[in-house]
């Protein structure tokens, strides 16, 4: 390699002789531009090869049409049959399947936390759902992810990066813009300096200097506002004939941009080409510099030696906070040895296009009638005359019927099949059949269909594994940023706050919304990016679902439906179930407690019990019986229901005491407290009926006692023993009645006080707050 293509060490500062590292290894904009120039020159040959591949993918013809015309062969077939584009798009579809054909983009595990109220509650799933909503609601998500995947498939690398250390929204970089020095290893830790080419429109830069307050804030953030103004002025002056612009009056330019910034950003004015320079410092942090691609703007001046547009030393903690690398493989160990699908299919597709065009030329020649003039003079007098269904040819011509003059298409078709087989073998991919032929009959059995689907699988397992590892890093960095302490002026603040609020509203404990409490990974799709494989796998899983628990059965059915209707349609047919409703030993225990309370026995509330599950079971029976009583359909006696409610209402109040102080259970608390308040009203009604029935029973007992007494007085001739027995029975009856009345009074007083206390403690206000 020539010396002009190497990066001089002088452009990056090194450790001093005393062993002290410099504050930053990049000390001047001129050094930064020199590095950019060297890396750009190194990439020129690769860029030329990428241009050839891109032309093929864009549909350019295999032969130069101008050259064919010059040679008098304009009639020849010269068509790009789009095989390369079709193969690339099929692979892109597979990557899209890996990314989007999942219920949530990420899977989140909460480290070291079990919900004390509901141990089976998976708060990670709730966070993952809200995180997915945040990403897919960002309009730039689709653009940057699709661009990243297109670059990854075509070139083998499709990196993303962040322009600052705060905003969670990333940008995808094209391969020709993401420049890496030669001999850099294909691992992020080995990267030393990375120039990334980008463009700013006039109004993009103007936002940093639009007024005095903004200009001051931009300066504090690291922007060279003086140079920003110069860039805007020079860009406008190139296309403007206005005297004020020619004189470079910033106030005039400033006002005109404010009045109509669309003209200045999307009109005839050029985009401002800049370069992001990411440099790894000796402490491992990444410094961020921005320079102009124009060399003139990077030359130091006496009064302005620092010509960086932007400068922030140590802006990022490490490479992963600045760049999201996506590499299809590691090549031979260096970054530039990585090859994508574009390079792998280029030669085969070029040959196949030329072969197919030759086949078309042969077919056209074979479809015509070959005439041979009997002498040279006849060539100029050829004229065929038609008489209705007959055609008459002039004398002097003979029709050639010899089959030897016709092309042998079989050989050409065999060569085309040979090229396709080699291509598919090299890239490990088969394009699905679109039409059926004799070799692909409709009548396949299941095993044949499985074998065919396996051959047509779009991605190898190794490709999938590598892609998901890279995607894990991207999602982790986004989660780290959205859960950091952002301020109202930080970019991305609004969306991040909406995500955190949605999580809290769903009941997620606030202490779990911290990055160090989460393990974030990309959710793995079923079927290796192949819809056919996904359908088969989910069908297999569904066939053994009887062996799963209820949640597993539900998931098996959901995966089966998702593979056929997509993520958007699965909830329409089979919604996800709440694990709290799946029968467990706790449900059984709560039912046994209900039976005990119906018999008047108390039940102990344990601190470690899943209180939500117990409340669901207790409330279910209480509400069902109370509704039946109100509707006059209760099968038991009011006394039985009174006994059950007198035990169950205080019992549920104790469960509510445990979840009342848990902010994550706010919704459940409001629901159960409201139900308990309504049940207390029904309890009072039942208590009144029971009291009235007791009074009526007492009155009836007294009447019966009086009748017995009168009968005893009238039986004067009876023996004394009989009288004494009657007196004894009457005394026993009165004692029994008095004891029962006393017991009822005590129970009423005790339960009445307990229920009044519970209602006062869990009273739900009209506004939905706690009492």
Secondary structure as UniProt FT lines:
FT   HELIX           3..5
FT   HELIX           9..11
FT   TURN            17..18
FT   HELIX           29..42
FT   HELIX           44..58
FT   HELIX           65..70
FT   TURN            71..72
FT   TURN            74..75
FT   HELIX           83..100
FT   STRAND          106..110
FT   TURN            111..112
FT   TURN            119..120
FT   HELIX           123..137
FT   HELIX           139..155
FT   STRAND          160..161
FT   STRAND          171..172
FT   TURN            175..177
FT   STRAND          178..180
FT   TURN            182..183
FT   HELIX           188..190
FT   STRAND          193..200
FT   HELIX           202..206
FT   TURN            207..208
FT   HELIX           212..221
FT   HELIX           225..239
FT   HELIX           243..246
FT   TURN            247..248
FT   HELIX           250..259
FT   HELIX           261..266
FT   STRAND          272..280
FT   TURN            282..283
FT   STRAND          286..292
FT   HELIX           295..298
FT   TURN            302..303
FT   STRAND          310..316
FT   HELIX           319..321
FT   STRAND          323..324
FT   TURN            331..332
FT   HELIX           335..337
FT   HELIX           341..366
FT   STRAND          371..373
FT   HELIX           376..381
FT   STRAND          384..387
FT   TURN            388..389
FT   STRAND          390..393
FT   TURN            395..396
FT   STRAND          397..399
FT   HELIX           403..405
FT   HELIX           409..427
FT   TURN            438..439
FT   HELIX           446..455
FT   HELIX           461..482
FT   TURN            488..489
FT   TURN            491..492
FT   HELIX           493..505
FT   TURN            506..507
FT   HELIX           510..512
FT   HELIX           515..517
FT   STRAND          518..522
FT   TURN            526..529
FT   HELIX           531..543
FT   HELIX           545..547
FT   HELIX           550..565
FT   HELIX           567..573
FT   HELIX           579..581
FT   HELIX           585..598
FT   TURN            599..600
FT   TURN            607..608
FT   HELIX           611..630
FT   TURN            631..632
FT   HELIX           638..660
FT   HELIX           663..665
FT   HELIX           666..714
FT   TURN            716..717
FT   HELIX           720..761
FT   TURN            766..767
//
